[in-house]
Amino acid sequence: MAKYLLLKHYRGAPAAVNDVPMDQWTPQEISDHIQYMQDFAARLEKTGEFVDGQALAPEGAWVRYDGEGRPPVTDGPFAETKDLIAGWMIIDVDTHQRAVDLAAELSAAPGAGGRPIHEWLEVRPFLTGPPTITE
């Protein structure tokens, strides 16, 4: 089994087919979208493939250490993840193809008008340990 991160983006990915921003959806459309995501996760829990997932609030800040006795630096001239990442799901699957198939299914979550979004999801494998060197 290998873990993969499925990232949902606000911006930065190619436009979805049903590209209506969520803040323009009706309350029922939002509810239907969330229910789809919950049902998807519940199904993967039954197969042992679901690890975790969360939607992210749009608030947030970049923070970095700026030296002893100095306050942390927040924000900056960087792309902000609060503008980019809408949420994530971690799955643990047997093959890369299974991760791709699940991401494709997840991209069909309903959006405006109850139609599938067909959004682009980023599929990222977890970094595994470094290779063992033998001589």
C-alpha positions as a printed Julia matrix, in Angstrom:
135×3 Matrix{Float64}:
   0.0    0.0     0.0
   1.16   3.54   -0.73
  -0.2    6.81    0.56
  -1.27   9.59   -1.77
  -2.41  13.14   -1.11
  -5.34  14.33   -3.21
  -5.32  18.14   -3.25
  -8.34  20.25   -4.13
  -7.34  23.72   -5.31
  -9.16  27.05   -5.32
  -6.82  28.38   -8.0
  -3.69  27.33   -9.8
  -5.09  24.27  -11.56
  -6.75  24.34  -14.97
 -10.35  25.51  -14.77
 -12.96  22.91  -13.9
 -15.69  22.09  -16.42
 -18.38  23.43  -14.05
 -16.27  26.4   -12.97
 -18.66  28.34  -10.72
 -16.98  29.47   -7.48
 -18.45  27.87   -4.35
 -19.36  31.27   -2.89
 -21.91  31.51   -5.72
 -23.55  28.12   -5.0
 -26.86  27.75   -3.23
 -26.88  26.29    0.29
 -28.33  23.06   -1.15
 -25.55  22.81   -3.75
 -22.94  23.22   -1.0
 -24.71  20.62    1.13
 -24.85  18.17   -1.8
 -21.15  18.7    -2.52
 -20.17  18.08    1.1
 -22.4   15.0     1.27
 -20.73  13.59   -1.87
 -17.32  14.07   -0.25
 -18.47  12.42    2.99
 -20.03   9.48    1.14
 -16.84   9.03   -0.91
 -14.71   9.0     2.28
 -17.1    6.58    4.02
 -16.88   4.15    1.1
 -13.08   4.27    1.2
 -13.12   3.74    4.98
 -14.92   0.43    4.35
 -12.19  -0.69    1.92
  -9.4    0.5     4.22
  -8.19   3.07    1.67
  -9.22   6.26    3.5
  -6.66   7.79    5.87
  -7.91  11.35    6.46
  -9.33  14.4     4.75
 -10.24  17.98    5.57
 -11.63  21.07    3.96
  -9.63  24.19    4.74
 -10.92  27.62    5.73
  -9.74  30.45    3.5
  -7.96  32.21    6.4
  -4.31  31.56    7.07
  -0.81  33.03    6.94
   2.74  32.07    6.02
   5.04  32.05    9.05
   8.8   31.66    9.29
  11.5   31.96   11.92
  13.44  35.21   11.47
  16.24  34.78   14.0
  16.77  34.72   17.73
  14.79  37.39   19.58
  12.93  38.53   16.48
   9.21  38.06   15.94
   8.09  35.52   13.37
   7.55  36.85    9.88
   4.01  36.38    8.59
   2.75  36.46    5.03
   5.05  37.8     2.36
   5.43  38.03   -1.38
   4.5   34.37   -1.86
   1.56  32.54   -3.33
  -0.63  31.89   -0.33
  -1.93  28.39    0.23
  -5.11  29.88    1.66
  -5.74  31.11   -1.9
  -4.71  27.83   -3.5
  -5.62  24.78   -1.42
  -9.3   24.17   -0.68
  -8.91  20.8     0.98
  -7.19  17.46    0.91
  -7.69  13.76    1.3
  -5.11  11.13    2.11
  -5.64   7.67    0.69
  -3.68   4.44    1.1
  -3.98   2.32   -2.02
  -2.25  -0.6    -3.74
  -1.29   1.17   -6.96
  -0.75   4.58   -8.49
  -3.52   3.78  -10.97
  -5.97   3.24   -8.1
  -5.03   6.7    -6.73
  -5.64   8.23  -10.17
  -8.98   6.43  -10.53
 -10.16   7.63   -7.12
  -9.06  11.21   -7.83
 -11.0   11.12  -11.09
 -14.09   9.93   -9.25
 -13.67  12.6    -6.58
 -13.41  15.28   -9.27
 -17.01  14.49  -10.23
 -18.4   15.91   -6.96
 -21.48  18.01   -7.69
 -21.27  21.78   -7.9
 -23.46  24.54   -9.27
 -26.74  23.27  -10.66
 -26.03  19.84   -9.17
 -23.77  19.09  -12.14
 -20.36  17.43  -11.59
 -17.53  19.9   -11.22
 -14.97  17.81  -13.12
 -12.28  19.75  -11.25
  -8.59  18.98  -11.53
  -7.16  17.31   -8.43
  -3.48  17.07   -7.7
  -2.32  13.51   -6.9
   0.9   13.45   -4.88
   2.55  10.3    -3.52
   3.99  10.47   -0.02
   7.76  10.51    0.04
   9.02   7.13    1.12
  12.29   6.48    2.91
  15.55   6.96    1.02
  16.81   3.92   -0.88
  19.12   1.57    0.95
  22.62   1.61   -0.49
  24.38  -1.74   -0.56
  27.93  -2.39   -1.65
